[in-house]
């Protein structure tokens, strides 16, 4: 295999032997540290995607790697057929950290979303007395919650949905950031069990809703006895300058050092990605006992969910977020980044908008979704030492690790703006 060290040979191997389900930027990466990545040819890059916000703590954070290594030498997996000495501690830690009473541990984000859907439906039948098989869940257009067969049934993306039917029923789609549409459905549909929503729509292009969107949704869900389900798989764990994007200006028990005046607490919280610092698949569903206790033994499960490795890694990864004040850093650097890009687009013909929160941001390219302009810009960014990727054709998402320094951020801003200038008319 040593003869295959060249990037194109490795890319060709993937193409020849793997499913063609991704269209990656052609960088073959072999090493990461902090905010940096290196490819097999020795080229160094700033990472401005963070594995879709899974690597908030930076690549190969030594504390997280050390926790992984130590646990791997002792015990990795027992299944839930038995107890293990890490799971209870992890459950106590997570419920205290996020201020919920119970947790259901799992592995991937999509798996956690599926579990939340099951919990919501059963709660609807057993607690709200919705007639059997009549429960409905409200979702938003342009959502992204994963790619399982149930989840794609309420996707707005034809590529994710078409030719994968028959699709699951029981979902009603409303426009994102539209509480009037939400209220209209709640008023006319008595069998609504939940409202599943991303506090910021990341995959759709970092759509950031009105400041009062979630608080209004919270009030409506409470009024109509409907569960508010927050998918914070991508937006959580400090990414947006709050521990959770749904927090607004919350304190989260001191993790963010902010006031709790506008905290919007969901009934069900879905987490993934950065709760392991990108070192191991870990996800979770959190809610209070009155909701979680509808699930009884044998009704849901996961062989790897709550394994000792996952529990150990996740606790250390979250300690890193708190100890290194990465939430606060994301808030500070995000303001600097958006201010710099806002200043740039005042005279730009190629960029029309910058939007985001914390270190989850995006720019909108002045071209159609079908164009290759955003892709070409990302390819040029790669040449200039920064890795990013388009979403929805004409949008480029920027999400570096939260360990980035102000000096590093300025270097990245210089790379981005100088690259954009080469595409100006």
Secondary structure, 3 states (H helix, E strand, C coil): CHHHCCHHHHHHHHHHHCCCCCCCCCCCEEEEEECEEEECCCCEEEECCHHHHCCCCCECCHHHHHHHHHHHCCCCCCCCCCCCCCHHHHHHHHHHHHCCCEEEEECCHHHHHHHHHHHHHHHHHHCCCCCCCCCEEEEECCCCCCCCHHHHCCCCCHHHHCCCCCCCCCEEEECCCCHHHHHHHHHHCCCEEEEEECCEECCCCCEECCCCHHHHHHHHHHHCCCEEEEECCCCCCCCCCCCCHHHCCCCHHHCCCCCCCCCCCCCEEEECHHHHCCCCCCEEEEECHHHHCCCCCCCCCCCCCCCHHHHHHHHHHHHHHHHCCHHHHHHHHHHHHHHHHHHHHCCCCCEEEEEEECCEEEEEECCCCCCCHHHHHHHHHHHCCEECEEECCCEEEECCCCCCCHHHHHHHHHHHHHHHHCCCC
